[in-house]
Amino acid sequence: MTDHADLLLLGFIVLVLALVAALATLVALRRRSERDYVAKLRDREARLKLALWATGEHYWDYDLASGKLRRFQPDEKIAQDDGFPRLAGPVEISQVVHPDDLPLARDRLRQYLEGTTPMFRSEHRVLDNLGEWVWIRARGRAVSRDAAGNVLRLAGTALNITSDRHVERERRIASAVLRNMNEAVAVLDHDFGFVSVNPAFTRMTGYADEEIAGRGADLLDSPQHDPAFYRHVREIAARQGRFSGEMWQRRKDGEEFLCAIETSVVQEAEGEPPLYVAVLSDITQQKRAEQELRYLANFDTLTNLPNRTLLSERLSRAIVRARRENNRVAVLFLDLDRFKDINDSLGHAAGDRILRSAAVRLQQTVGQHHTVARLSGDEFTVVLENLESLADADKVAREIIMAFEAPLIIDERQEVSISPSIGISVYPDHGQVPTELLKQADTAMYQAKAAGRRTFTRYDDAMDVSVRQRATISGALRKVIDRGELHLAYQPRLALQPSRITGVEALLRWTSEEHGEIPPSEFIPLAEESGQILEIGEWVLREACLTLHRWRQHGLANLNIAVNMSVLQLLRGNFPEVVQRILADTGVPASALELELTESVLMANAAQTAGKLQAFREIGVSLAIDDFGTGYSSLAYLKRLPITTIKIDKEFIGDLSRDPDDAAITSTVITMAHSLGLNVVAEGVETQAQLQFLRAQGCDEIQGFWLSRPLDAHACLAFIRQWGPARAGATATTP
């Protein structure tokens, strides 16, 4: 029994041991299976992470409870020995996400946790392993939740997009620049068909992007160029890869514009046909501005004639041709006589119209094949080429003077008579270069003015002496009043019916300590040019009135005095007030004063001066036309002018006994003047025969050497006192 029991017990023990061994084996197998499974999972996870890392995306793991983030180190150097990158230690998000981007990343996380978005997505900057900020695109989902479904843990991937953002930023900048460029930009395909255009292109041409896409560049071709021109341009761009130039183009509305174009080739991917980028600029206004600047640099804007710059260029070329062909070139320097007076009286607008009219007449006279230029003011120049002799230049000068005999028409109701004074210089006789020829012609022009105006003078070397003397006199004239070198001479005036001395004419004289006696014909024009005539004229008027006042105190109460008035005194300032003030200061009655103006000045400005002269008549001053018969009198104006006296010029009186025409003119003037109720004075009477003729024609008064030469104040007073009716038949006095 015992043995059986022992055997049973032993068998039971063996069975238990077998069961335990089997159970142990089963457990061991199970544990090995579990280890293999976990190993496989870990292997798969590692390989997934390695694949992500290898493609540039990085794995990350975020624990919401702790707020810690774990991520791969994106650097091959820190990979584990088995070749797998490892997760970096947990860190706070704020330690790796850029402070400026942290609010955005947290907001995107909040939206995902609230269920607003199906996935966590965010683009922000993080620190890389080198300590530099890089842009990443992070994506992830929940990988662990609690029993209530709340997310405990997120995992996902991150991709470095720094370079992509730079490219995108550059693309946006380029796009913005393209949209805002003032220059039009067009992208064309290899056949020069439009691919795309920017807004500036639409503004320039009128074609929108959708209207022009797929159409050829010949859509803009202008008929101003031959079609072959545009084909040639595109062939150059295709062959050389670029083209730069200017061409006419046509807008959608048909308007043409000048275009500066730059075309460059852009190579596409290998095997793809190239594209062309064309940058277009509308330079129409720019070219017009350049043309205007060139015009302004070479032409006078008032008359459209060449200016001094272009004249010098053309004259230089003319001299070169003349030297080569052994010809002559003449320079005619013109100045319009008394233009300043006309300009002051009529106004600058009228003066401009006169200059334009004079320019037209001058060009018409010499012809389009000769250069006519305006230098400045009222100065013009004519260049004559291929002259056979000096007489040819004189002939043209005469033709110009004759052309100005007819009045200039400045508007529908107004005409102005004006004459030129002309100086002539000739290459090679008077100069070798343009500046020298112009200087010599200018010098000759001043000699023409000194010779009485409305004439021409050819330059000669002696004129330089005259010019230097003129400059010297002009300088001395500035001090003439301060030095007391001016004085007046008085020439008596005789009434014929009955015979008595009615007055005197005050004549200005200058005796210089340095230069001696200087004739009025030399210094008065200089004084008018410089404006000193205003000061000198006031001195003359005051001195004459003071002399007359003294004479009247000596018993000559009925004596009158005549004083010459410059046109500048009439046109500038307020000369009537000056006259009134001097009369009041000297105690001379206005009826005892007569102011004289030359006929040429009055007639050139008759319409404008009539009103100014009326102011003198209202004061009570008499007015006389001096040198009558030498200008261009208009009976209509003569009737309108408030004058009281006409003085016949001595040019007609001198030949009364020899020239029937002068006798006829003088008789006609006397008759006409009397019909208008005017007093007539004959100047330059030197013989008894002249006196008898004038008395027979009913002339009112005479003045000249027959009666007396000009005398100083004391001698004149003595002469007047000694005069008697019996002397009316005496012979002429010695000049």
Secondary structure, DSSP 8 states (H G I E B T S, - for coil): -HHHHHHHHHHHHHHHHHHHHHHHHHHHHHHHHHHHHHHHHHHHHHHHHHHHHHTTEEEEEEETTTTEEEEB---GGG--TTS---B---EEHHHHB-TTTHHHHHHHHHHHHTTSSSSEEEEEEEE-TTS-EEEEEEEEEEEEE-TT--EEEEEEEEEE-HHHHHHHHHHHHHHHHHHH-SSEEEEE-TTSBEEEE-HHHHHHHS--HHHHTT-BGGGGB-TTS-HHHHHHHHHHHHHHSEEEEEEEEE-TTS-EEEEEEEEEEE--STTS--EEEEEEEE-HHHHHHHHHHHHHHHB-TTT--B-HHHHHHHHHHHHHHHHHHT-EEEEEEEEETTHHHHHHHH-HHHHHHHHHHHHHHHHHHH-TTSEEEEEETTEEEEEEEEESSHHHHHHHHHHHHHHTTS-EEEETTEEE---EEEEEEEETTT-SSHHHHHHHHHHHHHHHHHTTSSSEEE--THHHHHHHHHHHHHHHHTTTTTTT-EEEEEEEEEEETTEEEEEEEEEEEEEETTTEEE-HHHHHHHHHHHTTHHHHHHHHHHHHHHHHHHHHHTT-TT-EEEEE--HHHHHSS-HHHHHHHHHHHHT--GGGEEEEEEHHHHHHTHHHHHHHHHHHHHHT-EEEEEEETSS---HHHHHHS---EEEE-HHHHTTTTT-HHHHHHHHHHHHHHHHTT-EEEEE---SHHHHHHHHHTT--EEESTTT---B-HHHHHHHHHH--GGGGGS-----
